[in-house]
């Protein structure tokens, strides 16, 4: 079998799909994208295509190393996201060719279903209770919301109280019916992270994500020593080599690699094992589309330390399309009691509605995150 073509499709709301064709009529799907930089990743995918056309898609490890090590400059969000989507599609092809789901090729599943959570509240958390109640009616009991709005390096007591009030409101309204994580989204610098963690501790959030930016990872251990709240990070780390340093530094309780950013299934399988060796849980980052989610679920099913799976059904970014709009086998992604059952179809387990993808790609929006500023006019972390 030989690779004959790589075709990309940018689609609403902010996703990009990749189809890899072969000379035996078996095709695989991947999702290579950096949110807000889809066209840049698209170019990288096409450049990698020069390495891939004519190659055997079954030699996934060799092709991965060729893309990663065969070029002098490597790593980073663009190149690793391109590799990630290609890798997903190669695993999809291999599973389809052998007639088994990817998790069988990775040694078989360690669980029969995976706990998932829903996003609520938007960029600036609002209507959180109402959104949680709506999703609870659809089987969710675990959620994530942004932990604050803009947060300067030295914030007022009012800003701290406003952030804490959102989480407190959840506990007041819903008590222990729900679990929720808080995403600081890199908006909080070290001086305020310690303050917020202390104030939030009595409310017992499930975790705090990106308590500080990944480039400030040396502070994770210090923050962990100051709080009982589990700290999570990883969406802006792109290879096992970056995760290695974070794991060695300590402080992170939950690792969150993104299978569309951190080298795909091949790389994230290794990252999951590294996390397990450090007694760190795994909760793959995935506010993206159905192929990315299917890839995450394949890793979740084989990683003993996988505890939670993010997914984008109903997320505030989804304008113009929803997670299942491009999926034929929608029932396989049904949430029951807060879980998605193991995907059983060959490959990644997701059947893409190609006609709809092609149609949507003809009028794809160019999504970019907003540019936020503090009250003094300086740029704020979004």
C-alpha positions in Angstrom: 0.0 0.0 0.0 1.3 3.5 -0.9 0.2 7.0 0.1 -1.2 8.8 -3.0 -2.6 12.1 -1.7 -3.0 14.4 1.3 -6.1 16.7 1.2 -6.9 19.4 3.8 -10.3 20.9 4.5 -10.7 24.0 6.7 -14.2 24.0 8.1 -16.3 25.9 10.7 -16.1 26.6 13.5 -12.3 26.6 13.7 -11.2 23.1 12.6 -9.2 21.5 9.8 -9.6 17.9 8.6 -7.0 16.0 6.7 -7.7 13.0 4.4 -4.9 10.7 3.4 -5.6 8.5 0.4 -3.9 5.3 -0.6 -3.6 3.2 -3.8 -5.7 0.5 -2.3 -8.7 2.7 -1.7 -8.3 2.9 2.1 -8.4 6.5 3.4 -7.7 7.9 6.8 -8.7 11.1 8.5 -6.8 13.3 10.9 -7.3 16.7 12.5 -4.1 18.9 12.2 -4.8 22.4 13.4 -3.7 25.2 15.7 -6.7 27.3 16.6 -6.2 30.6 14.8 -3.3 29.3 12.7 -5.1 26.8 10.5 -3.6 28.1 7.2 -0.1 27.9 8.6 -0.5 24.3 9.7 -2.1 23.6 6.4 1.1 24.7 4.7 3.2 22.5 7.0 1.0 19.5 6.1 1.5 20.1 2.4 5.3 20.4 3.0 5.3 17.1 4.9 3.4 15.6 2.0 6.6 15.7 -0.1 8.0 13.2 2.4 5.0 11.0 2.5 3.7 10.6 -1.0 4.6 7.1 -2.3 5.5 5.8 1.1 3.9 2.8 2.9 1.3 4.3 5.4 1.7 1.2 7.7 5.2 2.3 8.7 3.9 4.8 11.1 6.9 5.0 13.4 9.3 5.5 10.6 7.2 8.1 8.9 6.8 9.9 12.2 10.6 10.0 12.8 11.1 11.1 9.2 8.8 14.0 9.7 10.3 14.9 13.1 14.0 14.1 12.7 14.3 14.4 8.9 14.2 18.2 9.1 16.8 20.2 11.0 14.3 22.5 12.7 11.7 20.7 14.7 9.1 21.0 17.4 6.7 23.8 18.2 3.0 24.2 17.7 2.9 24.4 13.9 5.1 21.5 12.9 3.9 19.2 15.7 0.3 19.9 14.9 0.9 19.0 11.3 2.6 15.8 12.4 -0.2 15.1 14.8 -3.0 15.2 12.2 -1.0 13.1 9.7 -0.2 10.6 12.5 -3.9 10.3 13.3 -4.8 9.6 9.7 -2.0 7.0 9.4 -3.4 5.1 12.4 -6.9 5.4 11.0 -5.6 3.7 7.8 -3.8 1.0 9.6 -6.8 0.1 11.8 -9.1 0.1 8.7 -6.7 -2.1 6.8 -6.5 -4.6 9.6 -10.2 -4.3 10.5 -9.7 -3.3 14.1 -9.9 -0.1 16.2 -6.7 1.6 17.0 -6.8 0.7 20.7 -6.5 -2.9 19.7 -3.3 -2.1 17.9 -2.0 -0.4 21.0 -2.4 -3.6 23.1 -6.1 -3.5 23.9 -8.3 -1.4 26.1 -7.9 -1.1 29.9 -11.5 0.3 30.3 -14.8 0.0 28.5 -15.9 3.6 28.7 -14.3 7.0 29.2 -15.4 9.8 31.5 -16.0 13.1 29.7 -16.7 16.6 30.7 -18.4 19.6 29.2 -17.3 23.2 28.8 -19.5 26.0 30.3 -19.4 29.7 30.7 -17.6 31.1 27.7 -14.4 33.1 27.6 -15.7 35.4 30.4 -17.6 32.9 32.6 -21.3 33.7 32.7 -24.6 31.7 32.9 -22.5 28.9 34.3 -25.3 27.3 36.4 -27.8 27.4 33.5 -25.3 25.8 31.2 -24.4 23.1 33.7 -28.1 22.3 34.2 -28.6 22.1 30.5 -25.8 19.6 30.1 -26.8 17.6 33.1 -30.0 16.8 31.3 -27.8 15.3 28.6 -25.9 13.0 30.9 -23.0 15.2 32.1 -22.0 15.6 35.7 -18.4 17.0 35.2 -17.5 20.4 33.8 -14.8 22.9 33.1 -15.1 26.7 33.0 -12.7 29.6 32.8 -11.6 30.6 36.2 -11.3 34.3 35.7 -11.4 37.1 33.1 -8.4 39.3 32.5 -6.1 39.1 35.5 -3.2 41.6 35.8 0.0 40.6 37.6 -1.2 42.4 40.7 -5.0 42.3 40.7 -7.4 44.0 43.1 -9.4 42.2 45.8 -12.5 42.9 43.7 -11.0 40.9 40.8 -10.1 38.0 43.1 -13.5 38.1 44.7 -15.3 38.1 41.3 -13.4 35.0 40.2 -14.1 33.1 43.4 -17.7 34.1 43.3 -18.3 32.1 40.1 -17.0 28.9 41.6 -18.8 29.6 44.9 -22.0 30.1 43.0 -21.7 26.6 41.5 -21.3 25.0 44.9 -24.2 27.1 46.3 -26.6 26.2 43.5 -25.6 22.6 42.8 -23.6 21.4 45.8 -21.8 18.2 45.2 -24.0 17.1 42.3 -21.3 18.2 40.0 -17.5 18.3 39.7 -15.8 21.1 37.9 -12.4 22.1 36.9 -11.2 25.7 36.5 -9.1 26.8 33.6 -6.8 29.8 34.4 -6.0 29.8 30.7 -2.6 31.3 31.2 -4.3 34.5 32.3 -2.9 34.4 35.8 0.7 35.2 36.6 2.6 33.7 39.5 1.9 36.5 42.1 -1.9 36.1 41.7 -2.0 32.3 41.1 -1.0 31.6 44.7 -3.7 34.0 45.9 -6.5 32.5 43.8 -5.6 28.9 44.6 -5.8 29.7 48.3 -9.2 31.4 48.0 -10.6 28.7 45.8 -9.4 25.8 47.9 -12.5 25.5 50.2 -14.7 25.1 47.1 -12.8 22.0 46.1 -12.5 22.3 42.3 -11.6 19.1 40.6 -8.4 20.8 39.2 -7.0 24.1 38.1 -5.7 24.1 34.6 -2.7 26.2 33.4 -2.3 27.9 36.8 0.5 29.8 35.1 1.7 29.7 31.5 3.7 26.7 30.3 6.8 28.9 29.9 6.6 29.5 33.7 6.5 25.7 34.4 9.3 26.1 37.0 6.6 27.5 39.3 4.3 24.4 39.1 6.0 22.7 42.0 6.0 25.8 44.2 2.3 26.3 43.5 1.5 22.7 44.2 3.2 22.9 47.5 0.9 25.8 48.5 -2.5 24.1 47.6 -4.4 20.9 47.8 -6.1 21.5 44.5 -4.6 19.2 41.7 -2.9 21.3 39.1 -3.2 20.5 35.4 -1.3 21.6 32.3 -0.1 20.5 28.9 -2.1 21.9 26.0 0.8 24.2 25.1 3.4 21.6 25.2 4.2 19.8 22.0 6.5 16.9 22.5 7.6 14.3 25.0 10.8 16.4 25.5 8.8 19.4 26.8 6.7 17.1 29.0 9.8 15.4 30.3 11.0 18.7 31.8 7.6 19.4 33.4 7.4 15.9 34.9 10.9 16.1 36.2 10.1 19.5 37.8 7.1 18.2 39.6 3.9 19.9 40.7 1.5 18.8 37.9 -1.1 16.2 39.0 -2.9 15.9 35.6 -1.1 16.0 32.3 -3.1 17.4 29.3 -1.4 16.7 26.0 -3.5 17.6 22.9 -3.5 14.9 20.3 -3.9 17.4 17.5 -0.9 19.5 18.8 1.5 17.1 20.5 2.5 14.8 17.7 -0.7 12.7 17.5 -1.3 9.1 18.8 2.3 8.0 18.4 3.7 10.7 20.6 0.9 11.0 23.1 1.0 7.3 23.8 4.6 7.8 24.9 3.6 10.9 26.9 0.9 9.0 28.7 3.4 6.3 29.7 5.8 9.0 30.9 3.1 10.5 33.1 2.1 7.1 34.5 5.7 6.5 35.5 5.6 9.8 37.5 2.2 8.9 39.1 0.5 11.7 37.1 -3.0 11.4 35.7 -3.8 11.9 32.0 -6.7 14.1 30.7 -6.1 14.9 27.0 -6.9 18.4 25.9 -9.5 18.5 23.1 -11.7 21.5 22.5 -11.6 20.5 18.8 -13.5 18.3 16.3 -14.6 14.7 16.0 -11.4 13.3 14.6 -9.3 14.8 17.4 -11.8 13.4 20.0 -11.8 10.0 18.4 -7.9 10.0 18.6 -8.0 11.0 22.2 -10.5 8.3 23.1 -8.2 5.7 21.5 -5.4 6.7 23.9 -7.8 7.0 26.8 -8.8 3.4 26.3 -5.3 2.1 26.6 -3.7 4.5 29.2 -4.3 3.3 32.7 -3.8 6.8 34.1 -6.4 8.4 31.9 -9.0 10.0 34.1 -11.0 12.6 32.1 -11.6 13.5 28.5 -12.4 17.0 27.3 -14.8 17.3 24.4 -16.4 20.2 22.5 -20.1 19.4 22.3 -21.8 22.7 23.0 -18.6 24.6 23.6 -18.8 28.4 23.2 -16.4 28.3 20.2 -18.8 26.2 18.1 -20.4 28.8 15.8 -21.4 27.4 12.4 -20.9 23.8 13.3 -21.1 21.3 16.1 -18.9 18.3 17.0 -21.2 15.7 15.5 -22.3 17.7 12.4 -19.5 16.1 10.3 -20.0 12.6 11.8 -22.0 9.7 10.3 -21.9 7.4 13.3 -23.2 9.9 15.8 -24.6 7.3 18.3 -21.1 6.1 19.0 -20.3 9.4 20.6 -23.4 9.5 22.8 -22.8 10.5 26.4 -24.5 8.3 28.9 -24.0 8.9 32.7 -21.1 11.1 31.9 -19.3 8.5 29.8 -18.6 7.7 26.1 -18.4 4.0 25.4 -15.3 2.5 23.8 -15.3 3.1 20.0 -15.5 -0.2 18.2 -15.3 0.6 14.5 -12.0 0.0 12.7 -9.4 2.8 12.7 -10.1 5.8 14.8 -13.8 4.8 15.1 -15.2 7.9 13.5 -17.0 7.9 10.2 -16.6 11.3 8.6 -19.4 12.7 6.3 -17.0 13.6 3.5 -19.6 15.4 1.4 -20.5 17.7 4.2 -16.8 18.4 5.0 -16.1 19.3 1.3 -19.2 21.5 1.2 -18.3 23.3 4.5 -14.7 23.9 3.4 -15.9 26.1 0.5 -16.9 28.8 2.9 -14.6 28.2 5.9 -14.2 31.1 8.3 -10.7 32.2 9.5 -11.1 31.9 13.2 -8.8 34.0 15.5 -8.9 34.4 19.2 -9.7 38.0 20.4 -7.0 40.4 21.4 -7.7 41.4 25.1 -6.2 44.4 26.9 -6.0 45.4 30.5 -7.6 48.6 31.8 -4.3 50.4 31.2 -4.2 49.5 27.6 -1.5 46.8 27.8 -2.1 43.4 26.1 -3.8 40.8 28.3 -3.6 37.0 28.1 -6.7 35.6 26.4 
